[in-house]
Structures are given as structure tokens and as C-alpha cells.
Amino acid sequence: MGLSTSEDILQFLRAEDLPQSVRELTNRIGLSATMKLIQEYGGTRLYLPDRLPPEHKLVRLVGLSAARVIVGHFGDDRPTIPA
């Protein structure tokens, strides 16, 4: 049986296998949240609000804790999410 989902693939992926830009994000928010962020926004510039309401798409995507880390790390910047 082959790998069928991104969760299956994540079992075998290590931080060392990732490009440096992705590795830095993974170190901050974890591999699962990073992969969700890349799947949703990879290759685009992401607008980050000052405050994250619980219903914000980023919070729903990666969770409140990871979303806060992303906003705290990038601040007012509009980061390009690695593809």
C-alpha cells in the first residue's frame, strides 16, 4: 500500500529534509502546522492582522497557538510562504 495522504508522508519527513526557509518555520510552529500553511498559502504573500480572532482562517488552519507564533514572528511584514 502506498502513501495516500500528507499525514502519511509526514511520518517519514524530517526537518533536515526541508529547505532552510521551511525548516525555520517548522522550528517555530511544528511540521504539521507548517505543511498546512504551505498547502494553503505556498508561494503567496500572506497578510497578517495585528489581532487574530478565533474565527480567522489562519487560526482555523494551524490553531491559535501556531497562528500567534506566526504573527509574533513576522509582525507587520507580509511574508511569502514557501512553496
GIQUISUL-V697505 format. One record per residue. N is the residue number from 1. OMEGA is omega in radians with two decimals (* if undefined). Layout:
N/OMEGA, N/OMEGA
This chain:
1/-3.12, 2/3.08, 3/-3.04, 4/-3.09, 5/3.10, 6/3.09, 7/3.09, 8/-3.12, 9/-3.12, 10/3.12, 11/-3.03, 12/-3.10, 13/3.09, 14/-3.14, 15/-3.12, 16/-3.13, 17/-3.00, 18/3.00, 19/-3.06, 20/-3.11, 21/3.12, 22/-3.14, 23/3.13, 24/3.11, 25/3.12, 26/3.12, 27/-3.11, 28/-3.01, 29/3.14, 30/-3.06, 31/-3.10, 32/3.14, 33/3.11, 34/-3.12, 35/3.08, 36/-3.14, 37/-3.14, 38/3.13, 39/-3.10, 40/-2.98, 41/-3.06, 42/3.11, 43/-3.13, 44/3.03, 45/-3.05, 46/3.03, 47/3.13, 48/3.12, 49/3.09, 50/3.14, 51/-3.11, 52/3.04, 53/-3.10, 54/-3.12, 55/-3.14, 56/-3.09, 57/3.14, 58/3.11, 59/3.12, 60/-3.09, 61/-3.00, 62/-3.10, 63/-3.06, 64/-3.10, 65/-3.14, 66/3.13, 67/3.10, 68/3.11, 69/3.13, 70/3.13, 71/3.13, 72/-3.12, 73/-3.05, 74/3.11, 75/-3.11, 76/-3.13, 77/3.02, 78/-3.03, 79/2.97, 80/-3.13, 81/-3.13, 82/3.11, 83/*
